[in-house]
């Protein structure tokens, strides 16, 4: 591989299940809306070197909304493209405890819980793919979309 080739960045998306199995979504700020294309996203960040998945998930959830993970399991892995980037997104299904606090107002306007059958439209690309995999019950849209 040449030194000029770009490589995908590992990231994590968290599908947080709350009351009545509703899903936690955040309303994105203008910074992440891509000129008004997107309104909602899942808690998630890049995986930091040295993090295992549980550590990355725990850090991300606490840093974004102040919650502590009580359980986590693998959900899906998908390629996500946006803003000229390529992320390899690992999604986890988590349950958490604590008081919900918007700890990153520069990225999120507010947080709310949604019924999986009534998810909002205009989801951030990685959130849309993660939630599509969750609702479809597949481990990777990358493989399904390619017919494998």
Buried (B, 14 or more C-beta within 10 A) or exposed (E): EEEEEEEEEBBBBBBBBBEEEBBBBBBBEEEBBEEEEBBBBBBBBBBEEEBEBEEBBBBBBBEBBBBEBEEBEEBBBBBBEBEEEEBBBBBBBBBBEEEBEBEBEEBBBEBEBBEEEEBEEEBBBBBBBBBBBBEEEBBBBBEBEEEE
